[in-house]
Amino acid sequence: MSPRTVTQQKWILASLALTDAYTDFILSRQAMQCTPATLDFYKYTAGVFLKWVEGQSVTSPEKVDMRIVRQYLAELTGQGKADKTIHAHARAIRTLLRFWHTEHYIPSPVIFAMPRMEKKRLPCLSAEQLNTVLSVCKKPRDKALVLFMADSGLRRAEMIGLNWDDCTSSEHLRQEPAFAKRHFPGPKPLYIHCQRLQILQTSCL
């Protein structure tokens, strides 16, 4: 069974023009070697959107405009969908419409404001809670590990995966030696005072 047949069976659209444009989009993602999970994401979000579009008497890609997209996102909001879900649909629609413009399915770009996502702050220990944890550390090594995690903000799994090779000395911070963790878990350096790492190194070796 060809990929084109698979995508058409996933979503049965009455409009031949929308079906062709949708299928071409999915084939482009397959040609880009998107992961199966990514393909399923686009098939679902684009399919749901286009099925809804047909319900608005829109039968061709060039009739999909900014107002249609806003109306769809507003309806998702009215249904009580989570902001993360709405943002995911908006991302997929934006990708779909950019592809359609590039491939001349639509005459001009469809630009719309992306829905906002609430920034969620990860829970962290207060100073009092941290002192409570430190008070039950029986070994200097345990205390050094807790203080290092508190200083750096590393999660437990990130701390476990950290090697001494990930740390390099630096002399330019606050006029005293410090250590810069350069590659783990991300590309930006993470600077921690040398004294804390020296305690940790002494405790672990």
ABEGO torsion letter per residue (X at the ends): XBAAAAAAAABBBABAAAAAAAAAAAAAAAAAGBBAAAAAAAAAAAAAAAAAAAAAGBABAAABBAAAAAAAAAAAAAAGBBAAAAAAAAAAAAAAAAAAAAAGABABBBBBBBBBBBBBBBBBBBAAAAAAAAAABABAAAAAAAAAAAAAGBBAAAAAABBAAABBBBAABGGBBBBBBAAOABABBBBBBAAAAAAAAAAAX
